[in-house]
Amino acid sequence: MAARIALRNAWQSQNIGDIAHYLGLFELVDRGGMDPADFWLWAAVMDDGADDLLAQKWPQVEWLASDAPGLEDRLRGSDFLLHGSSAGFRAAEMRRWQELTGKPYGVLGISFPTARPDAVATMSDAEFVFFRDSESLAIAREAGVAAPIMEWGPDAAFAVTGAADDAAAADYVASIGLSPGRFPCCIPRYRRTPFWRVRSGYAADPEVEAVNAELADHDHAPHRETIIRLVRELGMSVLITCEDQTQIPLGREQLYDPLPDDVKAKVVWRDSYWLPPLALGVYKLSAGLFGNEMHSPIMCIANGVPATVGRWDRQGPKGYMWRDIGLDEWLFDLDDEAQVGTMADTVLQIASDPDSARHRVAGAQQIVARAQQRELEVLRAAVG
């Protein structure tokens, strides 16, 4: 009888990157010869259509919310807990699992920006820990984490290759007047996500609002320059879109509205949220992606589409994934003006020479594929 595996994931649904975590995980295990039906999803949030999407893509996978009455019984009936990709480590929930079941658990594709003593001890009890960026692996080792297997391993969103709705994407691109292969996508991002703007239950934080207001122009000026040059120098169009719902108005405010009229005529601002199938389908039709997000670029690379990443320290170490997969020249620290100054040239070079760009992407894909194979081998061995 196959092991019953609980996947702790689905941290948000306002962000397509968090949805891509578990979609990718189920694709990865399915391709690796494991049955997704042996998994169930211990979810934090499954709204915004994420529940329907899971039912459509993986109907054999059930899910249960963190506050569901039957959660503890379901956990007791499971044989293994897999901590899915995340910006951090849910130490308290792993301890809850230990105390409730006494059964093994593992961690696949996380960042580890801070090393609290309780987290170090709990992580050390895991059967394995795969860190999605080498910086987090170094932090864990320095802190004394001593799990039997501790290695670099890709974020599960790198496995999202079969989720695209290509027909819907083609219809959408045609409806907004864009030509396949002739438009890069651009995604903005706040320094700190103002969740209260799109979610109930969050109190507004004046400090966060102040930081965002102070740095919004700085963090998007290089992208505006890039958009202008793509239009004027290469004759391309640009699609401004989102990964997180909070970025929809930000894209208009910081990227679209300030553009010169001649450039604005060639730029489309998407005014609504989308889920991974449509987003990924559009990315596949694009000339690449640039901006300040992480998981749309990950999905792009997984599907052969060039993508750059803008980051800052407040986001934690996840951006260093681009170094780990050989794309360090496509990673920009927005607090380093020297790097910011090269962003537009880099994006234009990608758009001007798509064959070379896709060759680089193929090299990154090979690195990811080898590491994913290692993750699967370790997971299969751990669950028996």
Secondary structure, 3 states (H helix, E strand, C coil): CCCCEEEEECCCCCEHHHHHHHHHHHHHHHHCCCCHHHEEEEECCCCCCHHHHHHHHCCCCEEEECCCCCHHHHHHCCCEEEECCECCCCHHHHHHHHHHHCCCEEEEEECCCCCCHHHHHHHHCCCCEEECCHHHHHHHHHHCCCCCCEEECCCHHHHCCCCCCHHHHHHHHHHCCCCCCCCCEEECCCCCCCHHHCCCCCCCCHHHHHHHHHHHHHHHHHHHHHHHHHHHHHCCCEEECCCECCHHHHHHHHHHCCCCHHHHCCEEECCCCCCHHHHHHHHHHCCCEEECCCHHHHHHHHCCCCECEEECHHHCHHHHHHHHCCCHHHEEECCCHHHHCCHHHHHHHHHHCHHHHHHHHHHHHHHHHHHHHHHHHHHHHHHC
